[in-house]
């Protein structure tokens, strides 16, 4: 029967042999006390080294599947597996409301999916071909050599202190006053926003946000049972009149805003509008969660300070930061900058859930950042993404008939059509092997059916030209 073993290059040979024998034992193909071939004989059968079989047997003995009697051979151990009558449950009837709602809101399951050979404009993640891997490898080796085994042990819920200190300086460089403020390291924006909502809101509270807004944020707000109050967007950000009307007529617990390179529209809120909305929230004592989404990717114009910088020594703004849409999203590192007392509470909430964000990832990320690699990388990607963005706008104007093009840079654009359903456009484009994101998933109400988002970071100039041309042809065929 051992001739049935199909060895491959995916695992070390000793593990393949061990796993094969273990599987045979568990399936009842060997009796208790049955003798296995000697290591020499088995090695000859498989045409491998004897040491390979010795190692496989040692692992099986350690796991209790075999025993070795010196001078006699290797035998199958007695297994204590008392199989009972089959018992199956219908788990769909057992899951709770949170799980049901999570599945319903999971766009990865319910939206059209990318298939090999398609031109995809769905993603707004960075182009991994631009990552400076040699710098990252060097950072990894340097930090491991400095800290060694400690990085593989448990860390602290609050985060890796050198990275926290670096990010405090980083926020200071944005004009933020960090006095009496602190940082909590998170697993990207998603965990950060979830921790904020878990610490501040209760089911049934009203939360105010731009409309449209980040789909993941909408999902989390709904899962927390919050009533979402949406404010329509103008070309420079929130509609101020609508904002004043809704804060007047609703008891708002919290506000969530994305001032720079807003997701999905790409709008950069003007400096004057930032002052206006800050003062409105201040007047009504509404705390602000500021999502620092992609604000590092400004291509032109003067620097616009985040809302958190306007607050001065005040503590009314919670800043949720992440570099995931620019650099190394696979590391899943984000941060929350907020009042020290609030951070202390959220630290306890985080500890109750996942203990800490990977210390190895944080340490390597810190080493990478402190060597100035991020600034060097930003210079390169700004140039690359600027050219893609300009070309994408030209292609939209050339090929895609639309009412409005939103976006001032970054790595995505948002399109509003002349009353045409974007999902119907998507269905026809999908048949032609082009995919993008329908805009209705970003709205908190029934709006947005005539909008869609185009992510361009991971596409070549040729793909942008070809893909946008196909989208335009489909739209023209529907008018």
Buried (B, 14 or more C-beta within 10 A) or exposed (E): EBEEBEEEEEEEBBBBBBBBBBEBBEEEEBEEEEEBBBBEEBBEEBEBEBEBBBBBBBBBBEEEBBEBEEEEEBBBBEEEEEEEEEEEEEEEEEEEEEEEBBEEBEEEEEBBEBEEEBBBBBBBBBBEEBBBEEBBEBBBEBBBEEBEEEBEEEBBBBBBEBBBEBBBEBBEEBEBBBEEBBBBBBBBBBBBBBBBBBBBBEEEBBBBBBBBBBBBBBBBBBBBBBBBBBBBBBEBBBBBEBBBEBBEEBEBBBBBBBBBBBBBBBBBBBBEBBEBBBEBBBEBEBBBBBBBBBBBBBBEEEEBBBBBBBBEEEBBBBBBBBBBBBBBBEBBBBBBBBBEEBBEBBBEBBEEEEEBBBBBBBBBBBBBBBBEBBEEBBEEBBEBBBEBBEBBBEBBEEBBEBEEBBBBBBBBBBBBBEEBBBBBBBEBBBEBBBBBBBBBBBBBEEBBBBBBBBBBBBBEEEBBBBBBBBBBBBBEEEE
